Amino acid sequence: MHPRSVYVPLLAFNLSQALDEGSVDALQLSRLGPRLSRCLFDMLIKEAGSPNSPESWLRGDTWTKLLAAEACLEGRRDYVRLSRFRDVLAARVAFRAFLRTIGGKNDDYAVVLPSGRAMSGEQIFFAYLMLQYCERNDGFNQTGRGLSSTDWGAALRNSVEFHRAYNCTQLSVGKKSVQCEA
């Protein structure tokens, strides 16, 4: 990606057509939502200085607050600043867009697995969200590590919506021990 450029995932154009036609596959929001959110967040945090200056438009106290929110989140420390915070926000935005899109019709997206286990639409959303970052990407922008990251585990661990969907208990591995105000 070139400096000062914004990458818009190709799926965004598919969704805009679906919105125009009035039929949205809400589960695609588990793919598109985080990708667009991550692009916008990266643009605002990393690339939104003045056109001829490498300086960020954020003031020092704002950086301090953002880094404090990042430090509160559980998960592996990364070399990319605010990556866990970005992923938690991306998951939250995508899930809320999913809920608005399905309009309370959670049962329309429910499935029964061959084992007999029933999964709600909300559970399927989070399964799709995690799967997209586990899948191998053989495309143009493939890197050694790809999009797969333990930070998505941290994003889900820090998601109240994920805990509600899967009914995580206080003692479960998926449950966060500290509540952040992110």
DRENTOR-94823 format. One record per residue (C-alpha): z negated, y, x negated; residue in three letters. Coordinates in nm, 3 decimals. Example, Ala and Ser with C-alpha at 12.3 -4.5 7.8 and 13.67 -1.06 7.14 Angstrom:
REM DRENTOR-94823
+---------+---------+---------+------+
!       w !       v !       u ! type !
+---------+---------+---------+------+
!  -0.780 !  -0.450 !  -1.230 !  ALA !
!  -0.714 !  -0.106 !  -1.367 !  SER !
+---------+---------+---------+------+
END
This chain:
REM DRENTOR-94823
+---------+---------+---------+------+
!       w !       v !       u ! type !
+---------+---------+---------+------+
!   0.000 !   0.000 !   0.000 !  MET !
!   0.089 !   0.345 !  -0.131 !  HIS !
!  -0.177 !   0.615 !  -0.169 !  PRO !
!  -0.226 !   0.831 !   0.137 !  ARG !
!  -0.045 !   0.585 !   0.363 !  SER !
!  -0.168 !   0.410 !   0.674 !  VAL !
!  -0.077 !   0.049 !   0.742 !  TYR !
!  -0.034 !  -0.025 !   1.113 !  VAL !
!  -0.035 !  -0.399 !   1.191 !  PRO !
!   0.289 !  -0.516 !   1.351 !  LEU !
!   0.090 !  -0.668 !   1.638 !  LEU !
!   0.005 !  -0.313 !   1.750 !  ALA !
!   0.361 !  -0.267 !   1.868 !  PHE !
!   0.350 !  -0.592 !   2.067 !  ASN !
!   0.031 !  -0.477 !   2.240 !  LEU !
!   0.174 !  -0.134 !   2.323 !  SER !
!   0.464 !  -0.306 !   2.502 !  GLN !
!   0.220 !  -0.527 !   2.693 !  ALA !
!   0.020 !  -0.220 !   2.795 !  LEU !
!   0.338 !  -0.055 !   2.923 !  ASP !
!   0.419 !  -0.364 !   3.128 !  GLU !
!   0.062 !  -0.389 !   3.256 !  GLY !
!  -0.011 !  -0.737 !   3.123 !  SER !
!  -0.233 !  -0.766 !   2.817 !  VAL !
!  -0.337 !  -1.093 !   2.658 !  ASP !
!  -0.696 !  -0.987 !   2.604 !  ALA !
!  -0.754 !  -1.250 !   2.337 !  LEU !
!  -0.500 !  -1.073 !   2.116 !  GLN !
!  -0.758 !  -0.794 !   2.091 !  LEU !
!  -0.961 !  -1.026 !   1.867 !  SER !
!  -0.673 !  -0.996 !   1.620 !  ARG !
!  -0.541 !  -0.646 !   1.677 !  LEU !
!  -0.873 !  -0.468 !   1.738 !  GLY !
!  -1.033 !  -0.541 !   1.401 !  PRO !
!  -0.710 !  -0.482 !   1.211 !  ARG !
!  -0.650 !  -0.140 !   1.366 !  LEU !
!  -1.017 !  -0.047 !   1.338 !  SER !
!  -1.023 !  -0.144 !   0.971 !  ARG !
!  -0.706 !   0.060 !   0.905 !  CYS !
!  -0.847 !   0.367 !   1.078 !  LEU !
!  -1.187 !   0.334 !   0.911 !  PHE !
!  -1.029 !   0.296 !   0.567 !  ASP !
!  -0.805 !   0.594 !   0.633 !  MET !
!  -1.097 !   0.813 !   0.739 !  LEU !
!  -1.337 !   0.705 !   0.468 !  ILE !
!  -1.112 !   0.644 !   0.170 !  LYS !
!  -0.796 !   0.847 !   0.223 !  GLU !
!  -0.889 !   1.151 !   0.430 !  ALA !
!  -0.934 !   1.415 !   0.164 !  GLY !
!  -0.715 !   1.717 !   0.128 !  SER !
!  -0.352 !   1.622 !   0.054 !  PRO !
!  -0.367 !   1.732 !  -0.310 !  ASN !
!  -0.724 !   1.638 !  -0.395 !  SER !
!  -0.895 !   1.304 !  -0.448 !  PRO !
!  -1.218 !   1.439 !  -0.299 !  GLU !
!  -1.346 !   1.297 !   0.027 !  SER !
!  -1.393 !   1.518 !   0.328 !  TRP !
!  -1.737 !   1.364 !   0.389 !  LEU !
!  -2.041 !   1.556 !   0.267 !  ARG !
!  -2.311 !   1.398 !   0.052 !  GLY !
!  -2.566 !   1.363 !   0.334 !  ASP !
!  -2.308 !   1.185 !   0.551 !  THR !
!  -2.232 !   0.941 !   0.268 !  TRP !
!  -2.606 !   0.882 !   0.229 !  THR !
!  -2.643 !   0.796 !   0.599 !  LYS !
!  -2.340 !   0.566 !   0.597 !  LEU !
!  -2.461 !   0.385 !   0.285 !  LEU !
!  -2.809 !   0.347 !   0.440 !  ALA !
!  -2.651 !   0.188 !   0.749 !  ALA !
!  -2.451 !  -0.044 !   0.521 !  GLU !
!  -2.765 !  -0.141 !   0.326 !  ALA !
!  -2.942 !  -0.238 !   0.650 !  CYS !
!  -2.675 !  -0.494 !   0.735 !  LEU !
!  -2.733 !  -0.845 !   0.612 !  GLU !
!  -2.465 !  -1.008 !   0.405 !  GLY !
!  -2.309 !  -1.035 !   0.064 !  ARG !
!  -2.274 !  -0.711 !  -0.133 !  ARG !
!  -1.913 !  -0.624 !  -0.197 !  ASP !
!  -1.741 !  -0.403 !  -0.449 !  TYR !
!  -1.562 !  -0.220 !  -0.169 !  VAL !
!  -1.800 !   0.043 !  -0.032 !  ARG !
!  -1.892 !   0.018 !   0.334 !  LEU !
!  -1.691 !  -0.300 !   0.396 !  SER !
!  -1.970 !  -0.472 !   0.593 !  ARG !
!  -2.032 !  -0.159 !   0.798 !  PHE !
!  -1.658 !  -0.129 !   0.866 !  ARG !
!  -1.633 !  -0.494 !   0.975 !  ASP !
!  -1.936 !  -0.469 !   1.207 !  VAL !
!  -1.784 !  -0.163 !   1.374 !  LEU !
!  -1.440 !  -0.327 !   1.394 !  ALA !
!  -1.584 !  -0.637 !   1.565 !  ALA !
!  -1.780 !  -0.420 !   1.809 !  ARG !
!  -1.480 !  -0.202 !   1.900 !  VAL !
!  -1.256 !  -0.507 !   1.950 !  ALA !
!  -1.512 !  -0.685 !   2.167 !  PHE !
!  -1.566 !  -0.382 !   2.390 !  ARG !
!  -1.189 !  -0.341 !   2.431 !  ALA !
!  -1.173 !  -0.711 !   2.525 !  PHE !
!  -1.444 !  -0.665 !   2.791 !  LEU !
!  -1.266 !  -0.361 !   2.936 !  ARG !
!  -0.937 !  -0.550 !   2.943 !  THR !
!  -1.071 !  -0.858 !   3.121 !  ILE !
!  -1.257 !  -0.638 !   3.370 !  GLY !
!  -1.543 !  -0.883 !   3.433 !  GLY !
!  -1.312 !  -1.184 !   3.471 !  LYS !
!  -1.476 !  -1.382 !   3.189 !  ASN !
!  -1.403 !  -1.711 !   3.370 !  ASP !
!  -1.027 !  -1.651 !   3.339 !  ASP !
!  -1.059 !  -1.706 !   2.964 !  TYR !
!  -1.311 !  -1.991 !   2.973 !  ALA !
!  -1.205 !  -2.331 !   2.842 !  VAL !
!  -1.345 !  -2.682 !   2.842 !  VAL !
!  -1.302 !  -2.860 !   2.510 !  LEU !
!  -1.206 !  -3.230 !   2.495 !  PRO !
!  -1.568 !  -3.302 !   2.399 !  SER !
!  -1.674 !  -3.161 !   2.737 !  GLY !
!  -1.827 !  -2.842 !   2.599 !  ARG !
!  -1.748 !  -2.536 !   2.809 !  ALA !
!  -1.686 !  -2.208 !   2.629 !  MET !
!  -1.687 !  -1.868 !   2.798 !  SER !
!  -1.418 !  -1.609 !   2.740 !  GLY !
!  -1.663 !  -1.414 !   2.524 !  GLU !
!  -1.725 !  -1.719 !   2.305 !  GLN !
!  -1.350 !  -1.779 !   2.274 !  ILE !
!  -1.304 !  -1.414 !   2.171 !  PHE !
!  -1.547 !  -1.455 !   1.882 !  PHE !
!  -1.392 !  -1.790 !   1.783 !  ALA !
!  -1.049 !  -1.620 !   1.765 !  TYR !
!  -1.202 !  -1.329 !   1.574 !  LEU !
!  -1.342 !  -1.559 !   1.307 !  MET !
!  -1.039 !  -1.789 !   1.294 !  LEU !
!  -0.799 !  -1.509 !   1.209 !  GLN !
!  -0.989 !  -1.447 !   0.888 !  TYR !
!  -0.996 !  -1.814 !   0.796 !  CYS !
!  -0.625 !  -1.871 !   0.850 !  GLU !
!  -0.396 !  -1.862 !   0.550 !  ARG !
!  -0.160 !  -1.566 !   0.534 !  ASN !
!   0.169 !  -1.650 !   0.360 !  ASP !
!   0.313 !  -1.308 !   0.429 !  GLY !
!   0.418 !  -1.020 !   0.211 !  PHE !
!   0.068 !  -0.884 !   0.147 !  ASN !
!  -0.100 !  -1.210 !   0.051 !  GLN !
!  -0.365 !  -1.186 !  -0.217 !  THR !
!  -0.567 !  -1.458 !  -0.383 !  GLY !
!  -0.862 !  -1.402 !  -0.152 !  ARG !
!  -0.674 !  -1.291 !   0.159 !  GLY !
!  -0.859 !  -1.159 !   0.460 !  LEU !
!  -1.104 !  -1.447 !   0.461 !  SER !
!  -1.445 !  -1.317 !   0.368 !  SER !
!  -1.809 !  -1.399 !   0.407 !  THR !
!  -1.845 !  -1.040 !   0.529 !  ASP !
!  -1.707 !  -1.152 !   0.866 !  TRP !
!  -2.003 !  -1.387 !   0.884 !  GLY !
!  -2.217 !  -1.079 !   0.821 !  ALA !
!  -2.029 !  -0.885 !   1.089 !  ALA !
!  -2.106 !  -1.157 !   1.344 !  LEU !
!  -2.464 !  -1.196 !   1.223 !  ARG !
!  -2.509 !  -0.823 !   1.285 !  ASN !
!  -2.343 !  -0.834 !   1.629 !  SER !
!  -2.569 !  -0.824 !   1.935 !  VAL !
!  -2.268 !  -0.920 !   2.148 !  GLU !
!  -2.208 !  -1.236 !   1.941 !  PHE !
!  -2.574 !  -1.339 !   1.979 !  HIS !
!  -2.556 !  -1.295 !   2.355 !  ARG !
!  -2.229 !  -1.488 !   2.385 !  ALA !
!  -2.363 !  -1.786 !   2.190 !  TYR !
!  -2.728 !  -1.750 !   2.295 !  ASN !
!  -2.852 !  -1.743 !   1.934 !  CYS !
!  -3.227 !  -1.782 !   1.901 !  THR !
!  -3.454 !  -1.591 !   1.666 !  GLN !
!  -3.470 !  -1.893 !   1.432 !  LEU !
!  -3.098 !  -1.969 !   1.419 !  SER !
!  -2.893 !  -1.905 !   1.107 !  VAL !
!  -2.668 !  -1.669 !   1.302 !  GLY !
!  -2.952 !  -1.444 !   1.415 !  LYS !
!  -3.024 !  -1.131 !   1.215 !  LYS !
!  -3.380 !  -1.083 !   1.096 !  SER !
!  -3.372 !  -0.701 !   1.091 !  VAL !
!  -3.228 !  -0.477 !   1.363 !  GLN !
!  -2.998 !  -0.204 !   1.230 !  CYS !
!  -2.890 !   0.106 !   1.414 !  GLU !
!  -2.524 !   0.085 !   1.319 !  ALA !
+---------+---------+---------+------+
END
